[in-house]
Amino acid sequence: MFSNNRKDARPATEATTLIAAGTEIRGDIQFNGRLHVDGKIDGAIRGEGAQAMLTLSEHAKVTGELQAPHIVINGAVTGDVTASERLELASQARVEGNVYYKVLEMSAGAQINGKMVHRAEPPRQLPKPETAAANSKTS
């Protein structure tokens, strides 16, 4: 009845951690899975792993750098934001710092006071023209 072999149990990468409203943390945070912040954090937040997702609610206030593959902001951030995959800025998002993203979704009302830098996929390595021409002559 209370076994640990439940088939519907979530994998550890999908676990969600909550920092509730009224909670204040001073120091850096490193997490796997999902982190939802309603409180205040004075420190950097880093999501590890390809599935890491950071969500800041409209009540959240963070002073420090944010790094994760997927970031959703609807609160206040003072510091640089780096989303290696996707960044979503909801209508109450306030960012004081530079924003680095691959894909950006920004709602009306969101504010950024800093640079917005798109980080595309690294370019594919094409063969040098001399090599391509030599290969076509030998064929």
N, C-alpha and C positions, 0 to 999 in steps of 0.2 A: 504494500500500500504506500509506503514512504520510500521507495527505492530511488536510487540516483540514476536509474536507467530509463528515465522518461524520454519518450520519442519526441515530444513537443518542446523539450528544453532548448533554449537559444544557445548557439555557440558563444564562446567568450568574446568573440569579435563583435557581436551584436549587443553586448551588455550596455546598459545606459546608466551613467552616473549623473546624479543631480546635485547641484550646489544651489540650495534653496534661498529664497529671498530672506534677508536678514542675516545671512551668513557672509562673513568677511574673511578672506584668505590673503595672507601676505607670504609670497613665495611662488616659485615656479611650479607649474603643473605639467606632468607628462601623462598621457592617457592612451589607451587602446579602446576601440569600439566607439561609443558615443558619449559625449559629455554635454549636458544641458545646464546652462548657467542662468540663474535668476538673481544671484547675489552679487557681491563686489569682490574683485580679485586685483591685487596689486602684485603683478608678476607675469612672466611669460607663460603661455599655454601652447603646448606642442602635442599634436596628435600623431601617434606612431601607427604605421601600417596603412595599406592602401584603402581600407574601409573606414578609417577614422573620420568621425563627423563631429564638429563643434557647433553648438547652437547657443546663441545669446539672445535671451528674451528681451522684451522692451524694458524690463526692470534691471537688467544686467549692466554693470559698469566695470570695465577692465582697463587697467593701466599697465600696459606691457605688450609685447609682441605676440601675435597669434600666428600659428603655423599648423595647417592640417590639409588633407586632400579636399575635404568638403567643409565649408564654413557657411553658416547662416547667421546673419547679424540683424537684430532688431533693437539693439541697445546702444550704449556708448562705449567707444574704444578710443583710447589714447595710446597710439603705437602702431607700428607697421603690421599689415595683414598680408599673409602669404597663403593663398589657396592653390595648391598644385593641380587640382582638378576643377572645382566649381566653387564660386563665391556667389551667395545670394544676399542682397541688401534689401531688407524690408523697409517699409515706409518710415519707421521711426529710427532707422540706423543713423548713427552719428560717428564718423571715423575721423580722428585727428591723426593723420599719418599716411604713409604711402601704402598703396594697395597693389599687390601682385596677384594676377589671376590667369587662368587658362580660359575658363568660361565664366562670364559675368551675367547675372540677372539682377537688375536694379529697379526697384519700385519707385514711383513718384513720391517725392518727399524725403528720400534717403539723401544724406549729405556726406561728402568726402572733402576734407581739407588736406590735400596732399596730392602726390602724383598717382596716376593710374597707369600701371605698366602691364601690358598683355604679354604673357609668356607662352608662345606657341610651341608646337612640337618641334624638336630639333630637326633641321633640314636633313633630308636623305642625302647620303653620299653618292653623287653621280660620278661615273667614270670620267677621267680627264679626256678632253677632246682628242688628244694624240692617241690615247689608248682605244677610244671608240672608233677612230678613223682606221687605225691599224687592224682592228678586228674585222671591220667591214671589207677591207681589201683582201684579207686572207680567205674570206668566205666565198 
